[in-house]
Amino acid sequence: MKLKNNIRFLVVALLLITVSCKAQSKSSKKLKQQEHPSLILTKKGVQDIRAQLGTVPLFDATLAKVKEEVDLEISAGIEVPIPKDFSGGYTHERHKRNFLMLQKAGVLYQILNDEKYALYVKEMLFAYEKMYPTLPVHPQERSYARGKLFWQCLNDSNWLVYVSQAYDCVYDYLSEAERKKLETNLFRPFADYISLENPQFFNRVHNHSTWGNVAVGMIALVMNDDKLLERALYGLKTDNIKPGQKDNDGGLIRKEGQKVGFLANLDEPFSPDGYYTEGPYYQRYAMYPFLVFAEALQNVKPEMKILEYKNGVLLKSINTLLNLTDADGEFFPLNDAQKGMSYHSRELISSVDIGYYFGGNQTELLSIAKEQGEVLLDDTGLAVAIGLRDGLETPFIKKSVEYTDGPNGDQGGVGIIRADGSDKEISLVMKYSAQGLSHGHYDKLSFSYYEGGNEVIQDYGMARFVNIQQKGGGNYLKENTTWAKQTIAHNTIVQNETSHFGGDFEIGNINHSEKYLFDVSNPNVQVVSAKESNAYPGTELHRTMAVIKDENFENPYLLDIVKIKASSENQYDLPYYYLGQFMSASFDYKVPTNLKPLGTKNGYQHLWEEGEGKSNNENAALSWFNNERFYTLTSVVGENDELIFARTGAKDPDFNLRRDPAFIIRKQHSKDAYFVSVLESHGHYDPVAEIATNAFSAVKKIAILYSDENYVAVSVENVNGSTSLFMFSLNDALKNKEHQIKIEDKAYNWIGAYNYININ
């Protein structure tokens, strides 16, 4: 009996041990899955950072700066006001500052191991936990998806992306009961509100939804919630969005049957080259959620191989975005864009650091990081700071490059041509892309032109004063629709005073321009050319632009050729939005006593007509002065062409628009037509010595010497007597194709799409 009892005892004991081991194994597995921090900072990363403190100057300086900033916030006390303002207003900016400080305080807690930062995060999180369940929808009603803390779900998503990182950093500092309370009353309802309760915001392909998807995904990773993570990655399985529903800016929210979620936002807006269809300004804005979520997924779920998704497009997009900047690092203002935004923004600091750490330690990124002057306080920032400390940086050289648009790279693109000038780099940006979603402009075949960081021929950008409350609450102004998006606001062809696609987003969104040629193989003659056949039914536009280095000119000059083929007669306008002070014109013109708008709609109502002239010869030249440089635009014109001086600002009672000048060449009652111009940068003015040098144009005459269905040839005669000839094949751009034309009984032969020669 005693033996039987002993055997029973041993069996029970073994069973208990087995169950206990399995439970411990399961518990260990769960703990391993929920190790914190693990999103941006990692356990090992924190150890490495602590070991390097005091030895890595840029990291140490950034840490000191952030510590000082957060310490000031802690001393000021916690404030979570009831939301009421648009962007730029006090409550908006307070909640925005709160989420930034929460993220920074969480990082400081991990790196410095000082509980005051964890306590600050904890107390603020519970202030939000107490307030959030009581909040109605935000009182400002302008957004198509109103938030609770902010006037739109977009900003609520910003909050959750940053606060998720703070929660990750203090996760183990909090008790299980405290975490449960936060997740039950704050984080899950917050994630549900911006997704389940706002599918029109969450279930679309747009930078707004990227923020929403990432917000839900980041908090899902902290809470180890796979179902919530699936919602972030793939979107909502069902929603109540009506096909054709639009957002505040008139943009289509989603197509019927369109894929949604984070992965769809990687698939659709990015081309294989890493170009983001909304343009560099919004690519910059979206890069933070794209990359921090990718970093978090790489750390928590490396099996997803998210940084390899779509052939590594996210890492590729970092270099693309850096190349979409001028000499000062400011983004080219394609589509909706506020000028002055640059790679010094916090989004690009994170992009450069993450790109360096996960992208194979590209040493040229270190030179950008050095300019930025700060790093992320995480594993990636430490790697960058060590690289700079060890002197590993190499120059980031921007080159002439073309970026395709569209998910498969077959929806046109953007061509950037760069050439060394006598003083500063000359840069041409030609846009022949897709619409760019709801932030796109009606500006097919438009261009802008730079000398160094100075605009010579500008793109207006967007009509918005971001986060400046006095101007429409910091939101888009009505002039963004009535002016900035309209075709006449850009340097491209306008037919019959009507915008491309009639200004209809849905039509524009299914069309794109077609690349014809991008050839920068010869540094002395770099050419970009594209066609547009859908902007105006029955009309084909073909624009060819060449940046040409010629020893007879001080700087490379721009040759601009626009060929129009139409099925009926039309009026064509080609504006050039130059910046600077008018100097002189080679033609007679009259200035009206009273100003009147140039037109009544499609943006024309916002242009004052300041003067009009005609040329009595075959050319018209306009010269202006800006940033101590002289510029001259010389154009081929006919005797009936109207030459219009205009300025933005008409029909603008709130002074929302800048007062910028424009020069417009107008052709009336024309069917097929050419616009041909040469733009030069020349000379210098010293305001101290009061001496002007080389202040006059080097162009004596330009002419179309030959044109037919297949070819065009343009001559440029210099004041010193030299003449060059640019010949171009309009319908065959193959590299090995042989071409021949005759001009005045002289045959010209060449191979490839173009030929440039000096003819005397």
C-alpha positions, 0 to 999 in steps of 0.5 A: 500500500505504501509502495502504491502511494509512493508511486502515485505521489511520484506520478503526480509530482512528475505531472506537476513538474511537466505542466510547470515546465510547459507553463514556464516555457509558454510564459518565457515565450510570451515574455520574449515576444513582449520584450520592451523596449523593442520598437525603435530602441532595443534592449541591446541597443540601450546597452550599446548606447549606455556603453558609448555615452561620452565618447560619441560627440554628435549623439552626446550633443543631441542627448544633452539638447533633448534632456534640456528640452524635456527637463523644461517641460517637466518643470512646467508641469503637465497640461492636457487641455480640452481640444478646440482649435485648428492647427496652429491654435493653442490646444492643437499645438499643446497636444502636438508638443505633448506627444513629441515630449512623451516620445523623447521622455521615454527614450531618456528614461531608457538611456539615462535610467532616470525614473523621473522621465518614466514618471512624467510619461506615466502621469501624462498617459493617465491624464489622457486616459482620464480625458479620452473617454469623455471626449466628443468628436473634435468641435472643428468640422472642416475635416472629412475625418474629424479626430478627438484630440485634433481637428482631423484623424491625421493628427490623432494618428501622429499622436499615437505613432509617437506615444506608442514609442513612449509606452514601449519605453516605460512598459516594464516600469508600469504595473500590469494593472496600470497597463491594462487600464491604459490599454482598455481606456486609451489605446484600444479605443484610440486605435478603434476610433481612427480605424473602425470608426473612420474607415474613410480615413483609414481605408485608402491609399494616401499619406493620411492613411499611412499615418493611421495604419502605422498608428494602429500598427505601432500600438499593436506591436507594443500590446502584442496584438496580432489582430490589430497588427493585421488591421494595420497591415491590410486595412479593414476588411469591410467598410462603409465608404461609398465609391467616389467619396472625396476628402476636403481637397476634392481628392478621391478617397478610394477606388472601388475594390482598391487594396488598403492598409500599410502594405497597399500604401507601400505598393501603390504610391511608390514607384520602383525608383522610390518616387512617391506620387504625391511629391517630395513634400508629402513624401517627406511627411510620410517617410517618418511613419513609413520608416519607424514602422518598418524599423519596428517591424524589423525589430519585432517581426524580422521574419516579415523582411519588411525592408526587402518589400517591393525590392527594398523600395523604402530604403531606396526612397530615402536617396530618391528624396534626398535627390529631390532637393536643391543645392540648399537641401530644400525639396522641389515644390512639386504638387502641394508643397510649402517652400522651405521644407528641407532635409533638415526636418525631423522626418529626414533626420530619422530617414537618414539614420534609419537608411544608414543603419539598415541600408548597408552603411552608405557613407554618403548619408553621413555627410547629410547627417553631419549637415543635419547636426543631430541624430535619433536617440536610438540604435540607428542614431548611435551608428550614424554618430559613430560613423561621423566620429570615426570620419567615415562620411563621403560627399552626397553628390546629386546627379542628373537623374530621372525618377519614374512614377506609378507603382510599376514605374510606367506612369511618366515621371520627373526628370532632374538635370544638373550642370555646373555653372560659373558660380553655382549649380544649374538645375532643371526639374521637369514634371511629366508624372501621374496626377499625384493623388489628391495633392496633385496639380494640373501641370503636365509638362511643367518645369522649374529652374534653379541656380544654386538654391535660388529659384530662377523660374519658380513653381508656386507650390501650395496656397497654405500657411501651415500651422499659422492660425491667422490664415485659415487655421493653418489649413489649405486656403480656397486659393489652393483650388482656385489658383495653385492647382490650376494649370495657369499657375505653372510653367506649362501650356494652357489651352483656351484658358482651361486647366488640364483635364478641365480641372477634374481630379477623377479624369486627371487621376487616370491619366499621366504623361509619357516619357519620350527621352531622358539622356544625360550621357553627354554632360554638355548636352543633357536632354529630357523630353515628354508627351501629353495627349490627354490633358486636352482632347484632340491636342498633343503636347510635346516638350523637350528641354535641354541644358547645354554647356557651350563655351560661347556662354558664361553658364549652361543655358536652357533650350525649351521647345514645345510642339503642339499638334491639335485637331482644331484652332485654339488659344495657347498660353505659356507662362514663365514665373520668373523671380526678381526685378524686371530689367528690360524688354526687347519689344514695345509694350504698354502698361494699363492705367487701371489693372484688371484680371487676366480672366474670370476663372481657372486661375486667370482671375488671380492674375493682374494684367500689368502690361501687354506688347508685341514684337516687331521681329522674330524674337522677344527678350525679357531680362530680370535681376535677382540675387545679384545675377542677371537672367534673360529669356529669349523666345521665338515669336510671331507678329500676332503673338501677345506678350503679357506681363502679369502678377499674382494677387487679383481677386484675393481680398485676404491677401492669401497669394504672393505678389509674384511676376509672370511673363506669358506668351500667347498665341491666338487662333492657332492649330499646330504651334511651336514655343521655343525659348532660351533661358540664360543666367549671366553676369553679376552685380556687386552691391558694395562696389556698385559694379555690374558685369556681363549684364546683357544677354549673349543671345543675338537671335534664335530661330526654328530653321527646320520643322516637320512631323518628325524633326525640329531644328533650332539655331542659337546665334551668339552676339560674338558671331558663333551659331549652334544648331540643335536638331531633334527627332520628334517620333523616334528616340532610339539610341542607334537610329540614324537621322537626316534632315536638309536645311538650305540644301545642306544635309545633317546626319546623326545617330540618336534622338538629338544632335548639337553642333556649332555650324560656324 
